[in-house]
Amino acid sequence: NPLHLQLSIENSLTSNAEVTLSILTMNNWYNYSILLCQEDWNITDFLTLTQNNSRFHLGLILNITVNLTLTNDVISYLQFNLESIKDTTSTIVMFGCDMEDTRRIFETSTQYGIILPEFYWIFGDSQNVDELRTEGLPLGLIAHGTTAASYFEHYVQDAMELIARAVATATMDQPELALIPSTMNCMSRDTLNLTSGQYLSRFFRNTTFSGVSGHIKVKESAIINSENHYFIWNLQHDPVGNPMWTRLGSWQDEKIIMDYGLWPDQTQRYKNQYQQPSRLHLRVVTLIEPPFVFTRNVDDDGKCLAGQLCLDPMTNDSGVLDSLFESLQSGNDSVPIEYKKCCYGYCIDLLEKLSEDLNFDFDLYIVGDGKYGAWKSGHWTGLVGDLLSGAAHMAVTSFSINTARSQVIDFTSPFFSTSLGILVRTKDTAAPIGAFMWPLHWTMWLGIFVSLHITAVFLTLYEWKSPFGMTPNGRNRSKVFSFSSALNVCYAILFGRTASIKTPKCWTGRFLMNLWAIFCLFCLSTYTANLAAVMVGEKIYEELSGIHDPKLHHPSQGFRFGTVKESSAEDYVKKSFPEMHEYMRRYNTPSTSDGVAFLKNDPETLDAFIMDKALLDYEVSIDAECKLLTVGKPFAIEGYGIGLPPNSPLSSNISELVSQYKSSGYMDMLHDKWYKVVPCGKRSFAVTETLQMGIKHFSGLFVMLCIGIGVSILTTIGEHIVFRLVLPRIKKKSKLKYWLHTSQRDVRPEVRPSSSYSD
């Protein structure tokens, strides 16, 4: 039944043989010999593949399974046979040998003082990655194997994808056969009409793809073969001279895909175990973006005592760069002094660390157009363009990893994680006329003055009802404590007035007066403490909730915002919010520093600036005037990576080192070094200057004083009206002394001469 498909998940010996054959073919190692560690090991598939290729020549098949104790005789046997073929054989392929067997072979030969001839040693069998060791093994040893076995779910997913791909392809040709099951008469002899099952079976047999479990293809019309992805490793020196397994590439779709690229070469054999590999020389491009990359002028002698010497030629022409760096490295340095800069910062420290650990030298220059890189006018600009043109081998700066760039260049794993943010500027507003009232809420002001008058009423009542009060009935006093006297006392305590006042004489009145004084003390203390902060004015800023804020999507009243041209931030806005990008294009700036400067101008050129939050946080921390602020929720999580040309041999090893730096705490140390800046370093000076409150801060009090003068004139006129018109009528109609509690002067002409009272 052609529709009865079976999935084969076993790693066949044929696959191992094909991987080994691909390694030999890629490196032109056609002269080989075989070393067997197990007598019954099946090498038929490998021999068949090599015999079918006329370029391969088999030297010897050495079998050491007769004595696995590896005595001196066995080692001498190996040495004798290998010496005899060293001029005609370049490679030894080992079958049935695990790591332990191989280690014992070379350790025993070293123990007996026997030096085996130099060959390229290859494991012909798939090895377990977790069991790869370095002790006692020869440098240059090549191994291959899978990193981890696929899960059952992966095979199910690939099986379903096989069906989906086959049906989709069949539907595009004849949908009526692919989607509508056909019926047939089993008794019919007509075999000319093609059934839907027969039609689909053809597409099942011809469907191949790379699935999650491996490369999927159908063999023998009914067997689905899932070939695991094999990885290839080579035992090499690490930067400090210790042996280290380095991944060279992978084997997929019956071919080798180079990963690292530093394969062993016939002209570069390892002469001994301690020989260091030659140092690479790379050209690195960067972009100025504090705190990741700073620049300063070189010293008087044209050197950099601190940081790395870098060139700023303002071009990306490879020929110009070649001549400049050749002149720089030669004895006669003719590079113009204005081209020379000293580069330092977070990324420069990281680059120096990578140079030390990966054993390479580098020339450093600043990108000519000052751009990160974008597709423009049919070509890539900035850092991406330099990598694609071959002007640079590496780009190290705050280089955001995004989809568009990843399709044309390679990135290492992120060394710094960040997101996009929004930067705004705070503004100091002048205090309005009524600012002196702000320290206390209006309910508090109302409560104070209501309490004052209530206290005055009770002081008057207590004084007049007491036998010791300052009243005509109280010890025949010559003065009277009236309601006006109580108001005078309460206002004098509240405002700290030092004018002469009449205090109550009774004990109850004095107790109440002291309670009022305590109340006023706390109120005035709170008022005074908050007055200075209120009078300097309020800091206001554009309140934005994030990238989805209506002010950004529907800008009005001249709201201006932008980002850096050809940056990942612009690419994100362009793809996610085309209308917003079309509006903000006129406000985009060449660099982050320009955007911050436009934001801080007086008057400001921008109201908001969108960029990587890692860069914005640094600008906020070094702002001496403390006027910058990040607002809203971060969005568009991204990472900074090191840019490399496509299919660069350095990507995997740099990524592994970056992971090691993260786990060891080195990246945290770099962050603390370059981000540990005192926030708003000059804030104390700025605040001191602002707290010098001028007359504008107290304009409300002056206005109130002027109004009070005008009102007092009206009060004076009212007093004259009352004295000349109202009092004469009252005196004629009533002679009672109950007016004394209001004011003694109102009834003074009616009081006996022997009992005069003063108020």
KEDO-847921 format. One line per 10 residues: number of its first residue (from 0); their letters; for each residue x, y, z of C-alpha. Coordinates in steps of 0.5 Angstrom, whole numbers, plus 2048, in hexadecimal, padded with zeros to 3 digits. Example, Ala and Ser with C-alpha at 12.3 -4.5 7.8 and 13.67 -1.06 7.14 Angstrom:
0> as> 819 7F7 810  81B 7FE 80E;
END
This chain:
0> nplhlqlsie> 800 800 800  803 806 7FE  800 80A 803  802 806 809  808 80A 80B  80D 808 810  811 80D 814  819 80A 815  81C 80E 81B  822 80A 81B;
10> nsltsnaevt> 829 80D 81A  82C 808 815  833 806 814  832 809 80D  831 810 80F  837 80F 814  83B 80D 80E  838 813 809  83A 818 80F  841 815 80F;
20> lsiltmnnwy> 842 815 807  83F 81C 807  845 81F 80C  84A 81B 808  848 81E 801  847 825 804  84E 825 806  851 821 800  854 81B 804  853 816 7FF;
30> nysillcqed> 859 812 802  857 80E 808  858 808 80D  853 805 812  854 803 819  84F 7FE 81C  84F 7FE 824  849 7F8 823  84A 7F2 81F  843 7F1 81D;
40> wnitdfltlt> 841 7F9 81B  83E 7FA 815  841 7FE 810  83E 7FB 80A  83A 802 808  840 806 809  844 802 804  83F 801 7FF  83E 809 7FF  846 80A 7FE;
50> qnnsrfhlgl> 847 805 7F9  841 808 7F5  845 80E 7F4  84C 80D 7F0  84F 813 7F4  850 80F 7FB  855 80B 7FC  856 806 802  85C 805 805  85C 800 80B;
60> ilnitvnltl> 857 7FD 80F  85A 7FC 816  857 7F8 81B  859 7F9 823  853 7F4 826  858 7EF 827  85A 7F2 82D  857 7F8 830  85B 7F8 836  860 7FC 831;
70> tndvisylqf> 867 7F9 833  86D 7FC 830  86D 7F7 82A  866 7F9 828  868 801 828  86F 7FF 824  86A 7FB 81F  866 801 81E  86C 806 81E  870 801 819;
80> nlesikdtts> 869 801 814  868 808 815  86F 80A 813  86F 806 80D  869 809 80A  86A 811 80D  86C 813 806  866 810 802  861 811 807  85E 817 80B;
90> tivmfgcdme> 858 815 80F  857 80F 814  84F 80E 814  84E 80A 81B  848 805 81B  846 802 822  84A 807 826  847 80B 82B  84A 810 82F  84D 80C 834;
100> dtrrifetst> 850 807 82F  853 80D 82B  856 810 832  859 80A 834  85D 809 82D  860 810 82D  861 810 835  865 809 834  869 80B 82E  86B 811 832;
110> qygiilpefy> 86D 80D 838  871 808 834  875 80E 831  872 80C 82A  870 812 826  86A 810 821  86B 814 81A  867 81A 819  860 818 815  859 81B 815;
120> wifgdsqnvd> 855 817 81A  84E 816 819  848 812 81D  844 80E 818  83F 80D 81D  83A 812 820  83C 814 826  838 816 82D  839 81E 82D  839 81D 835;
130> elrteglplg> 83F 818 835  844 81D 831  84A 81D 835  851 821 834  856 81D 838  85B 819 834  858 81A 82E  85C 81D 827  85A 824 825  857 824 81F;
140> liahgttaas> 852 81E 820  84B 81E 81D  845 81C 820  83E 81C 81D  837 81A 821  830 81D 823  82F 822 829  829 81F 82B  824 819 829  81D 81C 826;
150> yfehyvqdam> 817 81B 82A  811 817 828  80D 81D 827  812 820 822  811 81A 81E  809 81B 81E  80A 822 81C  80E 820 816  80A 81B 814  804 820 814;
160> eliaravata> 808 825 810  80A 820 80B  802 81E 80A  801 826 80A  806 827 805  804 822 800  7FD 823 800  7FE 82B 7FF  803 829 7F9  7FE 824 7F6;
170> tmdqpelali> 7F8 829 7F7  7FC 82E 7F3  7FC 829 7ED  7F5 826 7ED  7F1 828 7F3  7EB 823 7F1  7F0 81D 7F2  7F3 81F 7F8  7ED 822 7FC  7E7 81D 7FA;
180> pstmncmsrd> 7E8 816 7FC  7E7 812 7F5  7E3 80B 7F6  7E4 805 7F2  7E1 7FF 7F0  7E6 7F9 7F2  7E3 7F4 7ED  7E4 7F9 7E7  7EA 7F8 7E3  7EB 7FF 7E1;
190> tlnltsgqyl> 7F2 801 7E3  7F3 807 7DF  7EF 80C 7E4  7F4 80F 7E9  7F1 80F 7F0  7F2 814 7F5  7F6 80F 7F9  7FB 80E 7F4  7FB 815 7F2  7FD 817 7F9;
200> srffrnttfs> 802 812 7FA  806 815 7F4  807 81B 7F8  809 817 7FF  80F 814 7FB  811 81B 7F9  811 81F 7FF  817 821 803  818 826 808  81C 828 80E;
210> gvsghikvke> 818 826 814  819 827 81C  81B 820 81C  820 820 816  820 820 80F  819 81C 80D  819 818 806  815 812 804  819 80C 801  817 806 7FE;
220> saiinsenhy> 810 809 7FD  80E 807 804  813 809 809  814 810 80C  81B 811 80E  81D 816 813  824 818 813  827 81B 819  82B 821 818  832 820 81A;
230> fiwnlqhdpv> 837 825 81D  83E 824 81B  844 826 821  84B 827 820  850 827 826  854 82D 826  858 832 82A  854 837 82E  857 83E 82F  85B 83C 835;
240> gnpmwtrlgs> 85E 836 832  859 831 835  856 82B 830  84F 82D 82F  849 82A 82B  847 82F 826  841 82E 821  843 82F 81A  83C 82E 817  836 829 816;
250> wqdekiimdy> 834 824 811  82D 825 80E  829 823 807  82F 81E 806  834 824 806  839 828 80B  837 82F 80D  83D 832 80F  83C 836 816  843 838 819;
260> glwpdqtqry> 847 837 812  84E 836 815  84E 82F 813  855 82B 813  85A 82D 80D  85F 828 80A  864 82E 80B  862 830 812  863 829 816  864 829 81D;
270> knqyqqpsrl> 86C 828 81E  86B 827 826  865 827 82B  867 82E 82D  868 832 827  863 838 826  85F 839 820  861 83F 81C  85D 846 81E  858 848 81A;
280> hlrvvtliep> 858 850 818  851 853 817  84E 85A 815  849 85C 81A  844 861 819  840 865 81E  83B 86B 81F  83C 870 825  836 86F 82A  838 870 831;
290> pfvftrnvdd> 839 86D 836  83A 867 831  83F 86B 82D  842 872 82F  848 875 82B  84D 87B 82C  853 87E 829  859 87A 829  85F 87D 82D  864 881 82B;
300> dgkclagqlc> 869 87C 828  863 879 824  862 873 829  85C 871 82E  85F 86F 835  858 86D 837  853 86A 832  854 867 82B  857 86B 825  851 86C 820;
310> ldpmtndsgv> 851 870 819  84B 874 817  84C 875 810  845 876 80E  845 871 808  843 86A 808  848 869 801  84C 863 802  851 865 7FE  852 86C 803;
320> ldslfeslqs> 851 868 809  857 863 807  85C 868 805  85A 86C 80C  85B 866 810  862 864 80C  865 86A 80D  863 86A 814  866 863 815  86C 865 811;
330> gndsvpieyk> 872 869 814  870 870 810  86A 872 813  866 876 80E  85F 876 811  85C 87D 812  85C 87F 819  855 881 819  853 87A 817  856 877 81D;
340> kccygycidl> 851 876 823  852 872 82A  84C 86D 82A  84A 86B 831  843 868 835  83F 862 836  840 85F 82F  847 861 82F  849 85D 835  844 857 832;
350> leklsedlnf> 848 857 82C  84F 857 830  84D 851 834  84B 84D 82D  851 84F 82A  855 84C 830  851 846 830  850 844 829  857 846 827  856 84B 822;
360> dfdlyivgdg> 859 852 821  854 858 81E  854 85F 81A  84E 863 81D  84B 869 819  845 86D 81A  83F 86B 814  83F 871 80F  838 873 80F  837 872 816;
370> kygawksghw> 831 86E 815  82F 867 818  82D 864 811  826 864 80D  824 862 806  824 869 802  824 86A 7FB  826 863 7F9  82B 862 7FE  82D 861 805;
380> tglvgdllsg> 830 867 809  834 868 80F  837 862 813  833 85D 80F  835 85F 809  83D 85F 80B  83C 858 80D  839 856 806  83E 85A 802  844 856 806;
390> aahmavtsfs> 846 85D 809  846 85A 810  846 853 813  842 855 819  83E 85A 81C  83E 85C 823  839 861 826  832 862 829  830 85E 822  829 85C 823;
400> intarsqvid> 827 855 820  821 855 81C  81D 851 817  820 855 811  827 855 813  827 84E 815  825 84C 80E  82B 84F 80A  831 84E 810  832 84A 816;
410> ftspffstsl> 831 84C 81D  834 849 823  830 847 829  82E 84E 82D  833 851 832  82E 856 834  827 856 835  822 85C 834  81C 85F 831  819 865 82E;
420> gilvrtkdta> 817 86B 833  815 872 832  819 878 835  816 87F 837  818 885 83A  815 888 840  814 890 841  814 894 847  80D 899 847  80D 89F 84B;
430> apigafmwpl> 809 89F 851  802 8A3 850  7FF 8A8 854  7FC 8A4 859  802 89F 85A  803 8A2 861  7FC 89E 863  7FE 897 860  802 894 866  7FB 893 869;
440> hwtmwlgifv> 7F5 891 866  7EF 895 866  7EB 891 86B  7F1 892 870  7F1 89A 86E  7E9 89A 870  7EA 896 876  7F0 89A 879  7EB 8A1 878  7E5 89D 87A;
450> slhitavflt> 7E9 89B 881  7EC 8A1 882  7E5 8A5 882  7E2 89F 886  7E8 8A0 88B  7E7 8A7 88C  7DF 8A6 88D  7E1 8A1 893  7E6 8A6 896  7E1 8AB 896;
460> lyewkspfgm> 7DC 8A7 89A  7E1 8A4 89F  7E4 8AA 8A1  7DD 8AE 8A2  7DA 8A8 8A6  7E0 8A7 8AA  7E0 8AB 8B1  7E8 8AC 8AF  7E7 8AF 8A8  7E8 8B6 8A5;
470> tpngrnrskv> 7E1 8B8 8A6  7DD 8BD 8AA  7DB 8B8 8AF  7E2 8B5 8AF  7E6 8B8 8B5  7E4 8BF 8B3  7E9 8BF 8AD  7EA 8C6 8A9  7EB 8C2 8A3  7E6 8BD 89F;
480> fsfssalnvc> 7E8 8B7 89B  7E3 8B7 895  7E2 8B3 88F  7E6 8B8 88B  7EC 8B7 890  7EB 8AF 88F  7EC 8B0 888  7F2 8B4 889  7F5 8AF 88D  7F3 8A9 888;
490> yailfgrtas> 7F6 8AD 882  7FC 8AF 886  7FE 8A8 888  7FC 8A5 881  801 8AA 87D  806 8AB 882  804 8B3 883  808 8B6 889  803 8BC 88A  800 8BD 891;
500> iktpkcwtgr> 7FA 8B9 892  7F5 8B8 898  7F6 8B1 89B  7F0 8AD 89E  7F1 8AD 8A6  7ED 8A7 8A8  7F0 8A0 8A8  7EC 89D 8A3  7ED 8A2 89E  7F4 8A2 89F;
510> flmnlwaifc> 7F4 89A 89E  7F0 89B 898  7F5 8A0 895  7FB 89C 896  7F7 896 892  7F6 89B 88C  7FD 89D 88D  7FF 895 88C  7FB 894 886  7FE 89A 883;
520> lfclstytan> 805 898 884  803 891 880  800 895 87A  805 89A 879  80B 895 87A  807 891 874  806 897 870  80D 899 870  810 892 86F  80C 892 868;
530> laavmvgeki> 80C 899 866  813 899 863  812 893 85F  80B 896 85C  80E 89D 85B  814 89A 856  80E 898 851  80C 891 84F  810 88C 84A  80B 88A 844;
540> yeelsgihdp> 80D 886 83E  809 882 839  806 87C 83C  806 876 837  804 86F 839  808 86C 833  808 86B 82C  800 86A 82C  7FF 871 82F  7FA 875 82B;
550> klhhpsqgfr> 7FF 87B 82B  804 877 826  7FE 874 822  7FA 87A 821  7FF 880 822  7FC 887 823  7FE 88E 825  805 88D 822  807 887 826  80E 885 823;
560> fgtvkessae> 811 87F 824  817 87B 821  81C 875 821  823 874 81E  823 873 816  824 86C 814  824 869 81B  820 863 81D  81C 868 821  81A 86B 81A;
570> dyvkksfpem> 819 864 817  814 862 81D  810 868 81C  810 867 814  80E 860 814  809 861 81A  806 868 819  807 86A 812  802 870 813  806 872 819;
580> heymrryntp> 80D 871 816  80B 876 810  809 87B 815  80F 87B 819  814 87A 813  815 882 813  817 882 81A  81C 87C 81A  823 87E 81C  82A 87B 819;
590> stsdgvaflk> 82C 878 820  82A 877 827  82E 87D 82A  82B 882 825  824 87F 827  826 881 82E  828 888 82C  822 889 828  81E 887 82E  822 88C 833;
600> ndpetldafi> 822 892 82F  81F 899 831  81A 899 82E  81A 891 82D  81A 88E 826  817 888 828  812 886 82D  813 87E 82D  819 87A 82B  818 872 82A;
610> mdkalldyev> 81F 86E 82A  822 868 82D  820 869 835  828 867 837  82A 86D 833  824 871 836  826 86F 83D  82D 871 83C  82B 878 83A  826 879 840;
620> sidaeckllt> 82C 877 845  831 87C 842  82C 882 841  82F 887 846  828 88B 846  824 885 847  81F 887 842  81F 881 83E  81A 87B 840  818 874 83D;
630> vgkpfaiegy> 810 873 83D  80B 86E 83B  80C 866 83B  812 864 837  810 860 830  814 85C 82B  819 858 82F  81F 857 82B  826 855 82C  82D 858 82A;
640> giglppnspl> 832 853 826  838 853 823  837 853 81B  83B 84F 816  83B 84E 80F  836 848 80D  839 841 80E  83E 844 812  843 83E 815  843 842 81C;
650> ssniselvsq> 83C 843 81E  83B 83C 822  841 83D 826  840 845 828  839 843 82A  83C 83D 82E  841 842 831  83B 847 832  837 842 836  83D 840 83A;
660> ykssgymdml> 83E 848 83C  837 848 83E  837 842 843  83E 844 846  83C 84B 847  840 84F 843  83A 853 83F  837 855 846  83E 858 847  83E 85C 841;
670> hdkwykvvpc> 837 85E 842  839 861 849  83F 864 846  83C 868 841  835 869 844  837 86B 84B  836 872 84A  834 877 84F  82D 879 84D  82C 880 84C;
680> gkrsfavtet> 833 882 84E  832 889 84F  82B 889 852  82D 88C 858  830 893 855  82A 893 850  825 892 856  829 898 85A  828 89D 854  821 89B 854;
690> lqmgikhfsg> 81F 89C 85B  821 8A3 85B  819 8A6 85A  818 8AC 857  813 8B1 858  80F 8AD 852  80E 8A8 857  80A 8AC 85C  806 8B0 857  800 8AE 85A;
700> lfvmlcigig> 802 8B0 861  803 8B7 85E  7FC 8B7 85A  7F9 8B5 861  7FC 8BB 864  7FA 8C0 85F  7F3 8BD 860  7F3 8BD 867  7F5 8C5 867  7EF 8C6 862;
710> vsilttigeh> 7EA 8C2 867  7ED 8C6 86D  7EB 8CC 86A  7E4 8CA 869  7E4 8C7 870  7E6 8CE 873  7E1 8D1 86F  7DC 8CC 872  7DF 8CE 879  7DD 8D5 878;
720> ivfrlvlpri> 7D6 8D4 875  7D5 8CF 87C  7D8 8D4 880  7D4 8DA 87E  7CD 8D7 87C  7CC 8D1 87F  7CF 8D2 886  7CB 8D8 888  7C5 8D4 886  7C7 8CE 88B;
730> kkksklkywl> 7C9 8D3 890  7C2 8D6 890  7BE 8D0 890  7C2 8CC 895  7C6 8CD 89B  7C7 8C6 89D  7CE 8C3 89F  7CE 8BD 89A  7D1 8C0 895  7D8 8C0 899;
740> htsqrdvrpe> 7D9 8B9 897  7DA 8BC 890  7DE 8C2 891  7DE 8C6 897  7DF 8CD 893  7D8 8CC 890  7D5 8CD 897  7DA 8D1 89A  7D6 8D8 89B  7D1 8D4 89E;
750> vrpsssysd> 7D5 8D1 8A4  7D6 8D4 8AB  7DC 8D9 8AB  7DF 8D4 8B1  7DE 8CE 8AD  7E2 8CF 8A7  7E4 8C9 8A3  7E9 8C9 89D  7EA 8C4 897;
END
